[in-house]
């Protein structure tokens, strides 16, 4: 993956970084929020994009 488009997704509950994804930063300026499974919490939580 290109480092320019790489983003980290952090769990909203336990603050652990669980996922990496890609995003076109030129077309979407706001931060991405997805409902993903957190293996530390063992449930589905909201994951937000971090710097």
N, C-alpha and C positions, 0 to 999 in steps of 0.2 A: 504494500500500500504506500502511496505517496505520503510523505510527512506533512505536506501542505494541507491535505484534505483530512488528515487523521484527527479524530476527536475521541475523548474518553467519556464514558458514561458512569456516573457515580450514583450509588443507591441513596435515596432520600432518607431512609431510616437509619442505616448504620454507617453511612459515609464511605463505604468501600468501593473502589473502582473495579467493576466486574466486566465491563464490555468495552471494546474499541470498535469504532465505526467510521465511515467516510461521510463527508458532507461538502457540498459546493458552497464555500463561504462567500462567494461573490453574489449568488442569487438569494440565499437565505441568511439574513443577518441575525435573527433572533436565535436564542439557544433552544436546542432540541430537547424534548421531554418525551420519554417512552415508558410504557408499562412493561417491565421485564422481570424475569425470575432472578432473585438474589439467593445465591447458595449459602450465604452466611445467615440471612434471616429465615431461609427456607420457605419463602412465600413470594408472591408477585408484589412488587413495589414500584413506585415511580422512579425512574432513573433520569437524571439531568445531565446535560453536557457541562463539562468542566474545562478549564483552561489548559 
